[in-house]
Amino acid sequence: MRLSGLLVFALATLTACATTPEPAAPSFYVVRHLNTPSGERDPDLLPEGQRAAQALANWFRPGQAPRAIYVSDYRRTRQTAAPLAARLGLTPLVYDPADTPALVARVRAGPVPALIVGHSNTVPDIVEQLGGTRPGPLVHEDFGDIWLIAANGATQRLRIEP
């Protein structure tokens, strides 16, 4: 009888200590470069894009900031990532936007979490190839969205508000 009482006590104690697991932290963040004028090959960010880049630098919760940042070799992607990279002391890694499979292989090799700054024509492929839910096509005016992709493929689309 005493042994069964101890077992019931132990089981009750373990049950009381059990917690609901937190949702999986994102492994990957994908953002399209921020606000630029249309029709230019390699434009700088507009003032609203610069404000959004500053907001991106402060957007991440403690413990979830990227440990690596990937940018294409265009001013708009480098400028999107610059404030966050400076805040975190990271040097952005340049990738070829024409080779999404190579980028995805590099990002998956770590470290994670990682932030990838892409373009309207590359973000859907990047999100999908990282295991996330593919977003619809992006148009020029689609600035400020960030996709969070967990290791299990769970995908969230959130906004960066300057």
N, C-alpha and C positions, 0 to 999 in steps of 0.2 A: 504494500500500500504506500509506504514511504517513497519507494522508487518511482511509482507512477505519479505521485504528487510532485516529485522533483522534475520529472519529464514534462508534466503539464506546465509547471512554472517556467522551465527552460524554453518551451515552445511559445508560451505567452510573451516571454521577454524578447525572443527573436522576432516574433511577429510585431511587437511594439517598435522594435528598432528598424524594421524594414521600411524602406522609402521607395517612392515611385521614381524610377530612373528619369533623369532629365532628358529632354530631346537631344538627339545627337548633335554635337556642335558641327557647324559647317567645316568641311575639309577644303572647299573651294568657294571663292567669291569671283563672280564674273561681272564686270561693268563695261558698258560701252563708254568710250571717251566722252567727256562732258561737252557742253555747249560750244559750238563752232558756227561760223558763217557757212552757208551752203555755196557750192560751186568752186571752192578753192582746193587745190591739190594737197597742200600741207599747211593748213591755217593754224594760227595760235588760238587758244581758247578765248572766247568772248568774256567780258567782265562777269556775266552770270555763270559761265563755266568755271572761272577762277574762284568765285564764291562757293560753288558746288564742290570744287576740289578741296577747298579748306574744310567744308563740312564733311567730306569723305575722310579727311585726316582725323576727325574726331568722332566718326560714326561707329567704330567698333567697340564692343563691350570688352571690359577687362578680361584678359585671357583668351580672347578670340581674334585678336589682331593677326594679320598675316605675318608669316615668317619669311615669305618670299613674295616678290612682286614682279610680274611679267608684263612688258610693254612691247608694242611694235615700235619700229624705228621712225615714228612720226611725232612731230611736236605735240600734237593734241593728246596722244596717249602718254607721252612723257610728262606733259604739264598736268594731266589728270592725276597721275601718281605722285608727282613731286612733293606736295606737302605731307602726304602720308609717309612716303619713304624717308623724308627728312625727320619727321617726328619719331619714326621707329629706328632710324639709323641704318636703313637698308639701301642697297644699290639695286635699282631695278634691272632685271635681266631682259635683254632684248631677244625677241622671237620673230620669226618670219610669218606674217599673217597668211601667207599663201600655203603654209604647211601645218595645218591644224593637227594632224596625227603626231608630228614631231613635238609640237607644243604640248599636247596632252601627255605624251610619254614623259617628257621632261618634268611637267607639273606633278604627275603621279609619282615620280621618283623622289619627290620631296625636296625641301621640307614643306610640311603643311601645318596650318592652313596656308593657302596661297591665294593671291589676288591676281587675276588676269584682266588687263585693260584691253578691250578689243574694239571692234568697229561694227557698224550696223550690219554689214554683210558677213561678219565672222562670229559674232556673239551666239546666234542660234546653234551653229555647228559646235562651237566650243562647249556650250552648256550640255548639249546632247552627248558629245563624245566623252565628257566627264561623268556621264551616267545620269544626268539630270533630265527633267522634262523639257523638251525642246520648246523654246518660245516661238511665237509667230514671227513673221518678217518684221524687221524694224525699218522705220522711215526716218528721214533726216531729223524730224522734230522729237524723236524718242531719246531724250536725254534724262539722266538721273535715276534710272532703274539699276538695281543690283540684284543678281541672282545668287542665292546661297544654296550650295549643293552639299548635302551630307554624304558620308561614305556609302550609305545605303540607297542613295539616289533621291532621297526626299529633297524636293526643290521648293524654295520660297522666292518670290519676286517682291522686293521691297523698294522703297524710294529713298533717295538721298535728298534731304530737304535743306537747302542753304539757309 
